[in-house]
Amino acid sequence: MKSLFRWGTTLSLVASALLGSVSVENLAALALTEEQVREKLKAVPVFAVTDSKGSPLVASIPDQQDQKKTTSVAGVFISQEDANAFVQRLKQENPELGKKVQVVPVSLGEVHEQNQKNRTVPNGLNFAYIPNQQQVKQAQAIWNQNGQEKKPFQGVPLFVAKEASNSGYLTIQQNGVSSIPFFFNKEQLQSIVNRYKQQDPNSQVKIEVVPLEGVIKTLQERNDQQLEKIVLVPSQESLKFLQGLSQNQLQRPNQ
């Protein structure tokens, strides 16, 4: 799998999302091109478990449509810590295999692109996103508050804030450009909401949660120009990884 790139742009976008002024805007009801979707997803690092040649670790699971068949699936972790923990468990449970694998950072955009290509290939490899379980618990708690306690949250949670009075999305204004941030980490969004409430104590902002997989599908299919404003904000853990990677790239001399 390819390595990450363009992280300077990524960090700039995230800084805009975290530091810009906060306001509320309606998401009015054109689908994004596949290239535009990939560009949005490239801002997010995810973590694959691969061999030394970069081939992902693959599991065979029963096909949902035909239990007599199997489907090849490779897990992609949203959290680097979760990926590292998985490799450590693998080394304990299967030392021979464990010593052959490593955690490799890739962009979510690359994984999405590969998934799209594999759908056109018979018995193509599927990539499954593995969420951080703490954030899944946060997502389930929000669903329970919204009367969906009988329905378990599935997928990778993304947290977004809305104004309850008019259903407008919380937006970030930076240099005259507005964006709608979707967070992989609820705590990061909560700090933005708190800042907004300080500006407008009478506001009734609530946090909602949607699956990443559903957001990607919406970006691909929904006819809505406002979708261009969506920015995916990586977790604090991933931001630290990006900052370290960017510093290493800056310090590395040209070959």
Secondary structure, DSSP 8 states (H G I E B T S, - for coil): ------HHHHHHHHHHHHHSEEEEE--------HHHHHHHHTTSEEEEEE-TTS-B--EEEE-SS-TTSEEEEEEEES-HHHHHHHHHHHHHH-HHHHTT-EEEEEEHHHHHHHHHHHTTSTT--EEEEE--HHHHHHHHHHHHHTT-TTS---S-EEEEEEETTT--EEEEEETTEEEEEEESSHHHHHHHHHHHHHH-TT--EEEEEEEHHHHHHHHHH---GGGGGEEEE--HHHHHHHHHHHHHHHHS---
